[in-house]
């Protein structure tokens, strides 16, 4: 029997805002979680919220950037631990590829 090490991807993400520590981060969660929760396909809304909160905290929101000039926000998942992160991808990349983990 082949055992899969793939972790189930969350359907939603929660934006963790820590003003005293001065950071923002994404955490995978379910739909009924408390706090600021977004479905994973609402990446533009997540990005806008993080940028707004970053400005309020006077901290730069750092995201993974696929290539120069990339500006389309996507929620991606670390293939090793399943944790979500924000990425900016080029407009020529289909958004559905952000949800595929090899």
PyMOL commands that set and color helices and strands:
alter all, ss='L'
color gray80, all
select helices_A, chain A and resi 43-57+95-99
alter helices_A, ss='H'
color red, helices_A
select strands_A, chain A and resi 12-18+23-29+37-39+64-65+72-77+84-89
alter strands_A, ss='S'
color yellow, strands_A
deselect
rebuild
show_as cartoon
